[in-house]
Amino acid sequence: MIDDLNDRVEQAIKLFWRVRAKQQKKQGAGSGAKDAGLRAAVTGGKHLDGFSDICRAILVDAGLDEAHICWKSKKELPGYYRAEKNWDLLVVVDGTLLAVIEFKAQVGPSFGNNFNNRTEEALGNATDLWAAYREGAFKPSARPWLGYVFILEDCPRSQAPVRLKQPHFQAFPEFVGASYAKRYEILLTKLLRERLYDGASLLLTPRAAGRKCKFHCPSEELSFTTFAAGLSAHAMAFANRSKT
């Protein structure tokens, strides 16, 4: 696996904050439309390109030809519950779907509704992909490697306990007093353990990280190192089989 992984992640974090701030200022702040600026920082794209670059480097280092990696175009895959979805990165080698990766992020000030949206999106995307695979949409591919990378702003609001309403039934105990950061940790851990995703990484980073490149992962299971190792092993195994 690539030797300078941690340095690359730090630079990807730096790019994330720099591009996001630039897009927000350009598209929203100048007109005084604060909400539009926040939205623009997400919809403008490019803020997660650093992580796409890292994944491409991992795949090439594992022995794959970069020509098989789709990250600018041709990223659509058929679904089972919908016609198709545009993913963030695909690896397709001679008609074999090898890997699928999605990159997502969330920053403040609003975490509640966005957390629910991201949860439903992560569950729905995986469920749709595996149903399509079950029904033969990607034949003759073996089971592809599905990955999910999530960047979350580390700030007082994302770390504050969230009160549950529970008007009729009790929530599972792990959610009681859990912050949104903790909820994301619970979500990604369960997505892995239920085998909805083969690799998942949660990176928490403060807004000032645009200058200092700071980030941390809540657990080894959700570290980017673990994510990268799984992706690399899957790609390397395929590359080695292709040589025989």
Secondary structure, DSSP 4 states (H G I P E B T S, - for coil): --TTHHHHHHHHHHHHHHHHHHHHHHHTGGGT-HHHHHHHHHHT--TTHHHHHHHHHHHHHTT--GGGEESSS--EEE-SSSSEEE-SEEEEETTEEEEEEEEEEE-SS--HHHHHHHHHHHHHHHHHHHHHHHTTTTTT--PPEEEEEEEEE-SHHHHSB-----SSSPPPGGGTT-BHHHHHHHHHHHHHHTTS-SEEEEEEE-TTHHHH---B-S-GGG-HHHHHHHHHHHHHHHHHHHH-
